[in-house]
Amino acid sequence: MNPPLRACLLILACALAARAEDRHPAAAGAFYPAGKAELARAVDGYLARAPAPPRLAGPLLALVVPHAGYEFSASVAATGYKAVSGAYDTVVVLGTAHTMAVAGGALYARGAFATPLGPVPIDEEIAAALLKQPEPFSDQPQAHAREHSIEVQLPFLIRRLKPGWKLLPVVMNTDDPEVCARVGRTLAAALGKRKALIIASSDLSHYPPADTARKVDLATLKALERLDPRFFQLANRVMLFRGEPGLETAWCGEAAVLAAMAAARARGAGRAQLLRYENSGASPRGEAGRAVGDAAVAFARTGRPAPSEIVLDPARKAALLALARETVAAGVEGRQPAPRLDDDPVLNLPSAVFVTLTEGGALRGCIGTTEARTTLRDATAFSAYSAAFEDRRFAPVTKAELGELSYEVSLLSPARPVPNADAVLPKRHGVILSQAGRAGLFLPQVWEQIPTKDEFLGELCAQKAGLPRDCWKDPKTRISVFTVGAFSGPVKP
C-alpha cells in the first residue's frame, strides 16, 4: 500500500472511531506520522534524543513550544516537554488560529480531540464555566476544524503525562493585548486550585534568512524573560518595523503567548526561561534563506520577578560607549549611522536612549528619545550622531575635538505621568513637562547642577519647554517622570 493512501486510511479509521462531537485530526500524515505505532516511536525518539533542559528557576507553570511540522520543530518541542512530567488535572493549550479570524479565545468546548494515539477528552466543566461569561471566550469548533497548532502538541502530552488529564483547547489571533490579558486572567481564575499546565503553541520569526532569524528571535526571547507583555510586544513590533528582508512576523502565536503569560503570572510565574532555540535554516530540509524560528520556553514560579530594566555588564557598556565614539568619528567624515542588528541579543532589545557629550567638563550636546522606538544599539548610534551634529544649542562637532570628548549613555525607563510636582523626587527622577504643544525634558543628571526642585522645574519650563518659568505649578501642565541607567567614560579613538 502506498504511503499517502495508508495515511488517509489511518485518518479515516481514527475519525470513524470518534464520536460525532469529537474533533477529528487535521494534520496527521502531514505535520506528524498518522499511524499509532509510528507516531509513538517518533515522539519517543524525539524525547530520547533531546538534551535535558536547563534546571528550572522554580516550579513549571507554563510552556511555550513550537507547532511546525515535526521534521522542523519536534526536536525543540521535545526539549520543552522533557521539563514536564507527572499528573495534571487540566492542560490548557493556547494555539494560533491560522485558518480564520477569531475574537478573544475560541474554544472547542465538548467531546474530545481524536488522535492516532487515542482520544483526549475536553475539560467540559471549565469550558462551560468560561462560556457562561459574556467575554472573552466563545464556542467556535469551526476555528479548530483545520487547525494544527493544538493538534501537534497532543502526541507529546500523551506520551509524557500520566493518564487522566483533560484538555482545554483555545485558539487565538487577536492583536489586542488587553484582550489577551483578559483571556489569560480569566483562565487562571477558572483553573482555581487545579493542578494545571498551560501550553502556548507558537513559532517565532517567519521567513527571514537564518542568520537574521537567529538575531531577531534571540532578542524577542530575551524580551520574553521579563514576562512583561508590553515589553514583549514592543520588542516584536520594533523587529517588524525594521523591515528586515523576508521577516513577515516575529511570533506567529503572539496572542497565545500573551494570554499564557497573563495566566502564568496570575498563578505566580516570575520569569521566562529559554530551554532551547533553533531555526529551520539548520534543518536538512530547511532553507537557509527562508527560516522559521522555534523555541521551548518555561514560565516558572520563582518567588521574585525578573528585572524590569535592561541590565548591562561592563563589556556591553564599553561596547555602547565605543559605538557612540565611532559614530561621531564617522559623522565628522560625513557618514551617518545605519541601522543594524547586533550579534548580542541584549543590544537588540528596545530602549529609549539619550547620549550626552561633554568637553572639558562642559556640555557639548545631548539628544535622545523618551520612548523606545528602536533597538538599544541603534538608539545609541543615532542619539550620538544627533548629539554631535544636530543639537541646535551647539555648533557641530569637529574632527579636532574628537580626542577631547567624553560620552555618557542613559537608558530611560518608560515615563509615567504624576499628578503634580509633589511626586517629583530630586536626584532620582528625570522630568518631562508639556503644555499646549510645547515640551521639555531634563535627565536626572541635571539635579547635580540644579539641586533644588523649584529651580530645576523652573529652568525646565523656561529653557527646555519655552514656557513661563512657573508653568510647573499650572494644573494644565502635564508632568511625567522617569529614571535612567547611565554610564560614561572618555573613549579614546
Secondary structure, DSSP 8 states (H G I E B T S, - for coil): --HHHHHHHHHHHHHHHS-TTSB--SSBTTTB--SHHHHHHHHHHHHHHS------SS-EEEEEE--S-HHHHHHHHHHHHTT--S--SEEEEEEE--SS--SSEEE--SSEE--TT--EEB-HHHHHHHHTSSSSEEE-GGGTTT--TTGGGHHHHHHHS-TT-EEEEEEE----HHHHHHHHHHHHHHHTTS-EEEEEE----BSS-HHHHHHHHHHHHHHHTT--HHHHHHHHHHHHHTT-TT--BS-TTHHHHHHHHHHHHHTT--EEEEEEEEEGGGSTTSBTTB-BEEEEEEEE--SS---SS----HHHHHHHHHHHHHHHHHHTTT--------SSGGGGSB-EEEEEEEETTEEEEEEE-SS--SBHHHHHHHHHHHHHHT-TTS----GGGGGGEEEEEEEE---EEESSGGG--TTT-EEEEEETTEEEEE-GGGGGT--SHHHHHHHIIIIIS-S-TTGGGSTTSEEEEE-EEEEEE----
